[in-house]
């Protein structure tokens, strides 16, 4: 059992019994934080409750996942490019939120041709502007959408305001290392985004406190799956989403690094 010095441990894994579909449950873990804030996904009370509940079934989550209009097209593209029938396959969901080789098999042209080009009209930029990073080393990770599709980096470059930087920081999927655990929150060390007037980079480590996912002690746990001091975890909008293996941390770091490099190379 993990410990914070008092023998206390918290489970953050997903149940892995035979036949359980992990993909939809994993998607809900990452989708809950922005949905709770009203940024995307179902707006009705019942839908929000199902996304947040640790007792929701994969069958209940599936139709709700389609209501995340930003994430769903990416899942479809990743699945199609890798010959996977289900956009909510665990491999696809993990690739989109954390990273994997699946992302690099999606041709940039497929993204340009997809329905996601609707963002051209929504944000007042051309498809070429939106997809420039993708043709210069970025991959179809959630952080690509945050840094390249959403308008906040452009706003930041024009106004140099703190607000957009904080939105970019919270909306991206980032990694942290657990340094202490309490009954309802976890303290982690993480690297915040730093803005130099044009480009984004990662700054020095700092300590932050994040919330535990809903139902973290019931429901979506595997037997004996406990969070421990020293574990790597993913963070999204102030919430802890899942524990990462060392290899998964490297995948998230690699995807984030390639996206930041490509976004920073956009012509001025």
GITASUL-V344170 format. One record per residue. N is the residue number from 1. RES is the residue in one small letter. SS is DSSP state (h for helix, s for strand, l for the rest). PHI is phi in whole degrees, -180 to 180 (999 if undefined). Layout:
BEGIN
N;RES;SS;PHI  N;RES;SS;PHI
END
This chain:
BEGIN
1;x;l;999  2;x;l;-70  3;x;l;-147  4;x;l;-112  5;x;l;104  6;x;l;-127  7;x;l;76  8;x;l;-97  9;x;l;-135  10;x;s;-131  11;x;l;-83  12;x;l;-135  13;x;l;-90  14;x;l;-109  15;x;l;-57  16;x;l;-126  17;x;l;-67  18;x;l;-54  19;x;l;90  20;x;l;-79  21;x;l;-82  22;x;h;-79  23;x;h;-52  24;x;h;-61  25;x;h;-67  26;x;h;-66  27;x;h;-58  28;x;h;-63  29;x;h;-58  30;x;h;-82  31;x;h;-82  32;x;h;-58  33;x;h;-56  34;x;h;-71  35;x;h;-69  36;x;h;-62  37;x;l;-85  38;x;l;84  39;x;l;-86  40;x;l;-164  41;x;l;87  42;x;l;-61  43;x;l;-102  44;x;l;-75  45;x;h;-60  46;x;h;-65  47;x;h;-62  48;x;h;-62  49;x;h;-65  50;x;h;-68  51;x;h;-65  52;x;h;-82  53;x;l;-77  54;x;l;-75  55;x;l;-96  56;x;l;-67  57;x;l;-95  58;x;h;-54  59;x;h;-63  60;x;h;-73  61;x;h;-78  62;x;h;-51  63;x;h;-65  64;x;h;-71  65;x;h;-61  66;x;l;-66  67;x;l;-81  68;x;l;-87  69;x;l;-65  70;x;l;-82  71;x;h;-77  72;x;h;-59  73;x;h;-61  74;x;h;-65  75;x;h;-60  76;x;h;-64  77;x;h;-65  78;x;h;-64  79;x;h;-62  80;x;h;-62  81;x;h;-67  82;x;l;-111  83;x;l;65  84;x;l;-108  85;x;l;-71  86;x;l;-106  87;x;l;-61  88;x;l;-101  89;x;l;-58  90;x;h;-55  91;x;h;-65  92;x;h;-71  93;x;h;-61  94;x;h;-65  95;x;h;-62  96;x;h;-66  97;x;h;-87  98;x;l;-110  99;x;l;130  100;x;l;-172  101;x;h;-64  102;x;h;-59  103;x;h;-65  104;x;h;-84  105;x;h;-97  106;x;l;-90  107;x;l;-64  108;x;h;-54  109;x;h;-62  110;x;h;-65  111;x;h;-65  112;x;h;-62  113;x;h;-84  114;x;l;-74  115;x;h;-66  116;x;h;-69  117;x;h;-67  118;x;h;-59  119;x;h;-68  120;x;h;-59  121;x;h;-76  122;x;h;-67  123;x;h;-106  124;x;l;70  125;x;l;-125  126;x;l;-76  127;x;h;-60  128;x;h;-62  129;x;h;-66  130;x;h;-66  131;x;h;-101  132;x;h;-50  133;x;h;-60  134;x;h;-66  135;x;h;-87  136;x;h;-131  137;x;l;108  138;x;l;-77  139;x;l;-127  140;x;l;-80  141;x;l;-91  142;x;h;-54  143;x;h;-68  144;x;h;-63  145;x;h;-63  146;x;h;-64  147;x;h;-84  148;x;h;-108  149;x;h;-87  150;x;l;-61  151;x;l;-84  152;x;h;-66  153;x;h;-67  154;x;h;-62  155;x;h;-63  156;x;h;-62  157;x;h;-67  158;x;h;-88  159;x;h;-112  160;x;l;53  161;x;l;-95  162;x;h;-76  163;x;h;-54  164;x;h;-59  165;x;h;-64  166;x;h;-68  167;x;h;-65  168;x;h;-60  169;x;h;-63  170;x;h;-78  171;x;h;-77  172;x;l;-69  173;x;l;-86  174;x;s;-126  175;x;s;-112  176;x;s;-149  177;x;s;-117  178;x;s;-70  179;x;s;-118  180;x;s;-160  181;x;s;-135  182;x;l;-125  183;x;l;-69  184;x;l;-133  185;x;s;-154  186;x;s;-134  187;x;s;-97  188;x;s;-134  189;x;s;-101  190;x;s;-151  191;x;s;-103  192;x;s;-79  193;x;s;-70  194;x;s;-126  195;x;s;-116  196;x;l;-107  197;x;l;108  198;x;l;-142  199;x;l;-105  200;x;s;-109  201;x;s;-149  202;x;s;-101  203;x;s;-92  204;x;s;-69  205;x;s;-60  206;x;s;-138  207;x;s;-100  208;x;s;-140  209;x;s;-105  210;x;s;-124  211;x;s;-81  212;x;l;-80  213;x;l;-65  214;x;l;-57  215;x;l;68  216;x;l;-66  217;x;l;-103  218;x;l;-125  219;x;l;75  220;x;l;-86  221;x;l;-105  222;x;l;-88  223;x;l;-56  224;x;l;72  225;x;l;-84  226;x;l;-121  227;x;s;-81  228;x;l;-128  229;x;l;-58  230;x;l;100  231;x;l;-70  232;x;s;-89  233;x;s;-139  234;x;s;-97  235;x;s;-130  236;x;s;-149  237;x;l;51  238;x;l;79  239;x;s;-119  240;x;s;-82  241;x;s;-103  242;x;s;-159  243;x;s;-85  244;x;s;-112  245;x;l;-79  246;x;h;-59  247;x;h;-68  248;x;h;-69  249;x;h;-60  250;x;h;-63  251;x;h;-66  252;x;h;-67  253;x;h;-64  254;x;h;-66  255;x;h;-62  256;x;h;-63  257;x;h;-62  258;x;h;-66  259;x;h;-70  260;x;h;-62  261;x;h;-61  262;x;h;-69  263;x;h;-65  264;x;h;-70  265;x;l;-88  266;x;l;-58  267;x;l;-57  268;x;l;-80
END
